[in-house]
Amino acid sequence: MNSACPLCSASEIQPFCSDKRRAYFQCQQCFLVFADRTTLLTAEQEKAQYDLHQNQLDDPGYRQFLSRLSLPLLSTLKPEQHTGLDFGCGPGPLLAQMLSEAGKQMLVWDPFYAPEPHALQQKYHFVSCTEAIEHFINPAKEWSLWLDLLLPEGVLALMTKRYTEQSSFNNWHYKNDPTHISFFHQRTFEFLAKRDNFALHFPADDVVIFKKRNT
């Protein structure tokens, strides 16, 4: 059994469910559900799965999908908040292109497709991350990085499907992707917002917007 939560480091971990491939555990502090870390794909296997994705920059359906995050993000930003990082952009950084079209100055970073160190050495008015956080092995690491990357009053915009009930998790299609290993509840994001002093907004079932409060 995994001994600590990979997001908040709490030690109170309970079995959540299991299927033929792996077991899942739930943190009793932040409610993250995470796959048994001994069952993960190798980096090579993981990238092979991502290479199968067909997310084209000229796909209007993909653009509409990403607008679920881009529109509430843009409405949250102040006019002077113009620098952004799309974190985990994948092979087709359409979201960054959409935000650039809206007048934002964008950089991208991805461990497989855009591993540019300089992108993680700057400060930003906002960071976006679409359909990537569920792949993180140690989400505490990326969360801490995001806190460091954001300027005062910075905005963090995430897209990931949230689990709701334990009873429906076992048959949830989202967990069947072998690269999906960390699953977030609304209460998980509420925990992070309270702990790290963010205002929180849920504009859609799979979108969450964090805004740094003044300290």
N, C-alpha and C positions, 0 to 999 in steps of 0.2 A: 504494500500500500504506500502511496506517496505520502510523505511525512509533513509537508508544509505547502501552503497555498502559493502558487507561482505568481500571484498578483499582490497579495497583502502580507504574505509570510506567516499568517496565522497557523497554528498547529492543530486546531480543531477541524479535522477533515473527516467526512463521512462518505461511505459508498453511496453512489447515487443511482446508477444502473449499469448494466453490461449488455453487450451483444456478442456475436460470434467473433468479432475482431478484437475488441478491447473493453476494458472497464472504465467507468467514469466516476469521478469523485466530486463532492461539493464542499466548498469552504463554508463553514458556519458563521464566519464573520462578514465576508463580502459577497457571498453567494455565487462566486465564480464556480462554474462546472468545468472540469478539465479532464482530458483523456489521460489514461495511464501513460506516463512519460517513458515507459520502457517499450511502448508499442509504436513509436513514431517512425515515419519514413526517414531514410537518409536524405541528405541535401540533394543528391543527384535524383533520387526518386521524386522528391518534392518538386524540383524544377521541371521534371518531365511531365508532371501533372499540370503545371502552370502553362507549359508550352502548348497544351491541348486547347487552351482557351481561345476563343475566336472573337476578341473584343477589338473591333476595327474603329479607327478614328473617324471614318465617314459613315458609321452605322447610326441612323437616326434613333433606332430603338435603344441603343446603348447610351446615346446622349440623353434621351428622355429619362432613362433609368438613373443616370448620374445627376440629373436636375433635381431629384428628390433631396440631394444633399446640397448642390450648388446654390439653389434658390434661397433656402433658409439661411445658409452661410452668408451669402451676399447681403441678405436683409439684416443680418446681425452686425456685420462690420460697419464701422464708421468710415466716412469718406477717406480719412487720412490713414486708415489701416489698409495698406496696399501691398505688403510683401507677404508671400505665402510659400509654404512647402507642401507638396503632395507626397506623402510618406507611404511607401509601398505602392508605387504607381503602376507596377506591372509593365508588360512589353508595349502597351498602347496607352500613353498618358493623356487620355482624352479629357479627364477632369481638369488637369493643369491647362490644357488648351482652352477649355471653356471659361475658366477663371481669367486667363490671359485676355480672352476676347471681351471680358467684362471690365478690363482695365487694371487687373492685378498683375504684379510682378512675381512670376512663379519660378521656383526651382523644383526639381523632382529628386527623389531618392528611392532606391529599391535594392535589396541585397543581391538580387540576381540580375536585374536588367538596368539598373542605374546606380551602381555602388560608388558614388562620387563623394569622397570624404569632405570636400569643401562645403557640400550642402548641409552637413551636420555641424559646421563650425560657425554658423551665423545665427542671428536672432530674427524672429518672424512675428508679424502681426497675427498670423493664423497658420495652423497646421491642419491639413485634411488627411484622412485615411479611410479609404473606401474598400470594404470587403477584404481587409487584410488582418485586422486585429485578431480574428478568430484563428489565424495561422500561428500566432506568436507562442513560442515555447515558454518563455519567461516574460509575460506581459509587464511585470514590474519594471523590467529593464527599459522597454520602450516608453512606458508611462513616465518614468523618471527623466528620460531623454526629452520627451515632449515638454515637460515642465521647465527644463533648462532652455529649450529652444524658443519658448514663447516670451515675447515682450510683455510688460505690464498691460493689463486689460486684454491680453491676447485671447484668441478664440481657437478652440480645438473642435473640429467637426468630424464625427465618426459615422461610418455606415457599417452595420453588421446586424444580422438577424438576432433578436433576443429570444431566449427561451422563456417560457412562462411557467407551465406546470410540470412536475415530475412525471405525472401520469402520461403526458403526451411526448415526453422527451424520447422515449425508447423507439417510437415510430416516426420521429422527426427526420425528414429528408436531409436537413441541413447538416446533421452530424454524420451523415453517411459519406461525405467527402473525406477521404483519408487524410487530407491536409488540414481539415478543420479540427482543432484540438483544444480550443479555449472558448467557452460559451458564457455569455454575459446576460444577466437578468437586469431588469430596470433597477432593482435594489443594488446591484453591483455599481452601476453608475452613480446612484444616489450616495452610496458609501464613499466613492472617490471624490465626488463633488464636495461633500461635507468635510472630509478629511483634509482636502487640499484647497479649500476656499474658492470654489467655482460656483457661479450661477449655472443652472442646468435647465435645458429645454429639450423636449422630445417632439420634434415636428412631424415625425412619422414613426411607424412601428420599427423601422430598421435604421433610424437616424437619431443621433443625439448630438446636441451642441453644448459645449462647455465654454463659459466665459470667465476669465480670471477676474476675481473681485479685487478692488483696491485694498491694500493692506495698510 
